[in-house]
Amino acid sequence: MSTQPLGFAIVGTGMIAGVHAQAINAVSGARLVGVVSRSAERGPAFAGTHGAEVITATVEEMVAREDVDVLCVTMPSGAHLEPALAAIRAGTHVVVEKPLEATTERADEIAAAAQAAGVRLAPIFQNRFSEGARTVKAAVEAGRLGRLAMAGCYVKWFRTEEYYQGSPWKGTLKMDGGGTVMNQAIHGVALLQWLAGLPEDVAAFTTRRVHTGIEAEETAVACCAF
């Protein structure tokens, strides 16, 4: 077994990319090798802040390196497919920010490619690793709660107008894939299906009550039959 640290690279230099970089630098056995950025300003600034030594303009250049084992994809949701596939074709493992992609078809393409290539694919659903979630999961699997009769998810968050104006792709169907369910409440939905399983039927109502200028919903209610 190799004792060399796993080499990570990040494509994208937005806010969430910084969180990935901090996590990599905080983990023993991991090393941030480089960043993929076409920006002559953001790439070097990000690399300097987080200690990445290599800056490339393309994913293909980065994943061709022998010291890059894992690529973190932190682009807008609807732009995950192309860098993920480039890494998978090179035999590089992939960590992808949630959601995996903006459509089921594009998400399935990533998953199928990773399975065929035998590389690890890890979407970010960090709440599954919290002590509370793992305790409940263990109780469910052990039958300590008996037969589940009902499960619910309630996410009462708010985003300002600046949140959408600051990132034009947010709230769009093409690049965000949806609104509050796809972007914010996805963590709660992921925990719900992790604990209760996938629903057989879903009836939902979505609307825009405050942010009427975006394409996607910012308010949603759903009833699921498991």
LINPE-V414535 format. One record per pair of residues at least 24 apart in sequence whose ideal C-beta (glycine too) atoms are under 6 Angstrom apart, sorted by sequence separation. I is the first residue (numbers start at 1). GAP is how many residues later the second one is. D is the distance in Angstrom with one decimal. If there is no record, write none. Layout:
I,GAP,D / I,GAP,D
This chain:
5,24,5.2 / 6,24,5.2 / 7,24,5.5 / 8,24,5.4 / 9,24,5.4 / 13,24,5.1 / 59,24,4.5 / 63,24,4.9 / 78,24,3.7 / 201,24,4.3 / 5,25,5.7 / 9,25,4.7 / 10,25,5.1 / 11,25,4.0 / 77,25,4.9 / 81,25,4.7 / 88,25,4.8 / 98,25,5.6 / 199,25,3.7 / 200,25,5.5 / 5,26,4.3 / 7,26,4.4 / 36,26,5.1 / 60,26,5.5 / 84,26,4.8 / 88,26,5.4 / 93,26,5.0 / 98,26,4.9 / 199,26,5.9 / 59,27,4.3 / 63,27,4.0 / 93,27,4.2 / 94,27,5.3 / 95,27,4.8 / 96,27,5.2 / 97,27,5.1 / 157,27,5.2 / 199,27,5.2 / 34,28,5.8 / 85,28,5.7 / 13,29,4.5 / 21,29,3.8 / 63,29,4.4 / 88,29,5.0 / 197,29,5.7 / 155,30,4.0 / 196,30,5.3 / 88,31,5.6 / 13,33,4.3 / 155,33,4.7 / 33,34,5.5 / 33,35,5.4 / 153,35,4.2 / 179,37,3.2 / 178,38,4.9 / 179,38,4.2 / 180,38,5.0 / 153,39,4.4 / 179,39,5.1 / 181,39,5.0 / 151,41,5.9 / 173,42,5.0 / 171,43,3.2 / 172,43,5.2 / 173,43,5.9 / 151,45,4.1 / 171,45,5.2 / 11,48,5.5 / 164,50,5.7 / 20,52,4.8 / 9,53,4.8 / 20,54,5.9 / 140,55,5.7 / 17,57,4.1 / 16,58,5.1 / 133,58,6.0 / 9,59,4.8 / 7,60,4.4 / 127,60,4.9 / 7,61,4.9 / 7,62,4.9 / 8,62,4.9 / 9,62,5.3 / 10,62,4.6 / 11,62,5.6 / 12,62,3.7 / 6,63,4.7 / 12,63,4.5 / 6,64,5.9 / 10,64,6.0 / 127,64,5.7 / 125,65,4.7 / 11,72,4.8 / 102,75,3.1 / 16,81,5.8 / 99,83,5.8 / 99,87,5.9 / 98,88,5.5 / 76,93,4.4 / 78,96,5.4 / 78,97,3.7 / 76,99,4.7 / 77,99,5.6 / 77,100,5.2
